[in-house]
Amino acid sequence: MYFISSMLGAMPKAAGASPKAGATLSLPGAQHAVVRQASGEQAAGYIRRLIFDGELQQGMRLPQDQVAKALGVSRIPIREAIVALESEGWVTTRLHRGAFINAFDEETIRDHYELYGLVYGLAARRAVRRGDPEMITRLGELARQVVATDAPAEIQRVALAFHGTVVAGAHSPRIPVVLRAMSALVPGPFFELVPEAIASEQSGLPAVARAAKRGDGDRAAKEYAKMLGQQAEMVVDLFRRRNLIARSA
């Protein structure tokens, strides 16, 4: 998901065959990870990208020392990152053995997007109920902007502004807290990695804006759920292509 994303740039993939368990890894350095501070959050973003790009694969042990060296940090941020990544399902920690890379199953991805739909749907209902004319006008403006471009970076900018306007309009301190706790499944520029999601955004955001203009919060919430459900299937397909879906036993 691109809503709460570190927006890490793409990192180059290693040439040749994928590394096997136990092999020595050569990880991209900090300049590729865009890590500027020794924080667990940034280390987690770097590790997500390694998994997403196939540098670290299902069942492999996370090479904590090598990751720390690649980022130029101590192991403390790496341990902080592991706690976050385990809560998100990226890794599993085994006692006295370290952290191991997980794979996702399709229903986990769908659940993730359904939860986003519920949270944004709640925000839309609250925002529409408050009926702020400036918010309604702003949503209409942003909806027109998202239809007027196919550039992934611009789509992302406008979409973030649209969702931010909805959340701000809800005036609920809990909704931003919940959204911040939900990390992006796609660690990178979402609409570049999932270009087919542009069409769903170009139809979904105007539908939300139209419902808000009519004062129909329930319809706005349903349009959010519809759009995010479509994008869930696109991300499932992306994860299949990248071999990130759990292999059968």
C-alpha positions in Angstrom: 0.0 0.0 0.0 1.3 3.5 -0.8 -0.6 5.5 1.8 1.8 5.0 4.7 5.0 4.3 2.8 8.7 5.1 3.2 8.8 5.6 -0.6 12.2 4.0 -0.9 13.7 4.1 -4.4 14.4 1.0 -6.4 17.5 -0.8 -5.5 19.5 -2.8 -8.1 19.1 -6.5 -8.1 22.1 -8.8 -7.9 23.0 -10.4 -11.2 23.0 -14.2 -11.6 21.2 -16.9 -9.6 19.3 -16.1 -6.5 21.3 -16.8 -3.2 20.6 -20.0 -1.4 20.2 -20.5 2.3 23.6 -20.3 4.1 25.3 -18.5 1.2 27.2 -15.3 1.8 25.2 -12.3 0.6 26.4 -9.1 -0.9 23.8 -6.6 0.0 23.3 -3.1 -1.5 24.9 -0.4 0.4 23.3 2.5 2.3 23.3 4.8 -0.7 20.8 2.5 -2.4 18.7 2.1 0.7 18.3 5.9 1.2 19.0 5.4 4.9 20.4 8.6 6.5 19.7 7.9 10.2 20.2 4.9 12.4 16.5 4.2 12.9 14.7 0.9 13.1 12.0 2.3 10.8 14.5 2.9 8.0 16.2 -0.4 8.6 12.8 -2.1 8.3 12.2 -0.3 5.0 15.5 -1.5 3.7 14.9 -5.1 4.6 11.4 -5.0 3.1 12.9 -3.9 -0.1 15.5 -6.7 0.0 12.7 -9.2 0.4 10.6 -7.6 -2.3 13.5 -7.6 -4.8 14.3 -11.2 -4.1 17.7 -10.6 -2.4 16.2 -12.3 0.7 13.9 -15.2 0.0 11.4 -17.4 1.9 13.1 -19.5 4.5 16.4 -17.7 4.5 17.9 -16.4 7.7 18.1 -12.6 8.0 21.8 -11.7 7.9 21.7 -9.1 10.7 25.4 -8.3 10.7 25.5 -7.9 6.9 22.4 -5.7 6.9 23.9 -3.5 9.7 27.1 -3.2 7.7 25.3 -2.3 4.5 23.5 0.5 6.3 26.4 1.6 8.4 24.5 1.2 11.7 24.8 -0.9 14.8 22.6 -4.0 15.3 20.2 -2.1 17.6 18.2 -0.5 14.7 18.2 -4.0 13.1 16.7 -5.6 16.2 14.1 -2.8 16.3 13.4 -3.4 12.6 12.9 -7.2 13.2 10.3 -6.5 15.9 8.3 -4.3 13.4 8.8 -6.8 10.5 7.6 -9.7 12.6 4.4 -7.9 13.6 3.8 -7.2 9.9 4.4 -10.8 8.8 7.7 -10.3 6.9 9.8 -12.4 9.2 9.5 -14.9 12.0 11.9 -15.0 15.0 13.0 -18.4 16.2 14.5 -18.7 19.7 18.4 -18.8 19.6 18.3 -19.1 15.8 17.5 -15.6 14.5 14.9 -14.1 12.2 13.8 -16.0 9.1 12.1 -14.6 6.0 8.4 -15.4 5.6 6.3 -15.4 2.4 2.8 -14.0 2.2 -0.4 -15.9 1.4 -3.0 -14.4 -0.8 -5.6 -14.0 1.9 -3.1 -12.0 4.1 -2.7 -9.5 1.3 -6.5 -9.3 0.7 -7.0 -8.8 4.5 -4.5 -6.0 4.5 -6.4 -4.1 1.8 -9.8 -4.8 3.3 -8.5 -3.3 6.6 -7.4 -0.2 4.7 -10.8 0.0 3.2 -12.5 -0.2 6.6 -10.3 2.5 8.0 -10.6 4.9 5.0 -14.3 4.0 4.8 -14.7 5.1 8.5 -12.8 8.3 7.7 -15.0 9.0 4.7 -18.2 8.5 6.7 -17.0 10.8 9.5 -15.8 13.5 7.0 -19.0 13.4 5.0 -21.1 13.6 8.2 -19.2 16.8 9.1 -20.0 18.2 5.7 -17.2 20.8 5.5 -17.8 22.6 2.2 -14.0 23.4 1.8 -13.2 19.7 2.1 -15.9 18.7 -0.4 -14.5 21.2 -2.9 -11.0 20.1 -2.3 -11.9 16.4 -2.9 -13.5 17.4 -6.2 -10.4 19.3 -7.3 -8.1 16.4 -6.5 -10.4 13.9 -8.2 -10.2 16.0 -11.4 -6.4 16.2 -11.1 -6.0 12.4 -10.8 -8.1 11.9 -14.0 -6.0 14.4 -15.8 -2.7 12.6 -15.6 -1.2 9.1 -16.1 2.2 9.9 -14.6 2.8 7.5 -11.6 4.5 10.1 -9.4 1.8 12.7 -10.0 -0.9 10.1 -9.4 0.8 9.2 -6.1 1.0 12.8 -5.1 -2.6 13.6 -5.8 -3.9 10.3 -4.2 -2.0 11.0 -1.0 -3.4 14.5 -0.9 -6.9 13.1 -1.5 -6.6 10.5 1.3 -5.1 13.0 3.6 -8.0 15.4 3.0 -10.5 12.6 3.9 -8.6 11.7 7.1 -8.2 15.3 8.1 -11.9 15.9 7.4 -12.9 13.1 9.8 -11.4 14.9 12.7 -10.6 11.6 14.5 -7.3 11.4 16.3 -7.5 7.6 16.2 -7.7 7.1 12.5 -4.2 8.5 11.7 -2.8 6.4 14.5 -4.2 3.2 13.0 -3.0 4.2 9.5 0.5 4.9 10.8 0.6 1.4 12.3 -0.2 -0.2 8.9 3.0 -0.4 6.8 3.0 -0.5 3.0 3.0 -4.0 1.5 4.6 -2.7 -1.7 7.9 -1.1 -0.5 8.5 1.5 -3.2 6.6 3.9 -5.6 3.3 2.1 -5.7 2.0 3.3 -9.1 5.3 2.5 -10.8 5.4 -1.0 -9.4 1.6 -1.5 -9.9 0.8 0.6 -12.9 -2.6 -1.1 -13.5 -3.7 0.5 -10.2 -3.7 3.9 -11.9 -7.0 3.1 -13.6 -8.7 2.0 -10.4 -7.5 5.2 -8.7 -8.8 7.3 -11.5 -12.2 5.8 -11.2 -12.3 5.3 -7.4 -11.3 8.7 -6.2 -13.9 10.6 -8.3 -16.5 8.1 -7.1 -15.7 8.9 -3.5 -15.7 12.6 -4.3 -19.1 12.4 -5.9 -20.6 10.5 -3.0 -19.1 13.1 -0.6 -20.7 15.9 -2.6 -24.1 14.2 -2.3 -23.6 13.8 1.4 -23.7 10.0 1.1 -21.0 8.8 3.5 -22.0 5.1 3.1 -21.5 5.3 -0.6 -18.2 7.0 -0.2 -17.1 4.2 2.1 -18.3 1.5 -0.4 -16.3 3.2 -3.2 -13.2 3.1 -1.0 -13.7 -0.6 -0.3 -14.3 -1.3 -4.0 -11.1 0.5 -5.1 -8.9 -1.1 -2.5 -10.4 -4.5 -3.2 -9.4 -4.1 -6.8 -5.9 -3.0 -5.8 -5.6 -6.0 -3.5 -5.9 -8.4 -6.5 -3.3 -6.4 -8.4 -0.9 -6.7 -5.5 -1.6 -10.4 -5.2 -0.7 -10.8 -8.8 2.5 -8.7 -8.3 3.6 -10.8 -5.4 3.0 -14.0 -7.4 5.2 -12.7 -10.2 7.9 -11.9 -7.7 7.6 -15.3 -6.0 6.6 -13.7 -2.7 3.5 -15.9 -2.2 4.0 -18.8 0.2 5.0 -22.0 -1.5 3.0 -25.1 -0.8 4.4 -27.6 1.7 
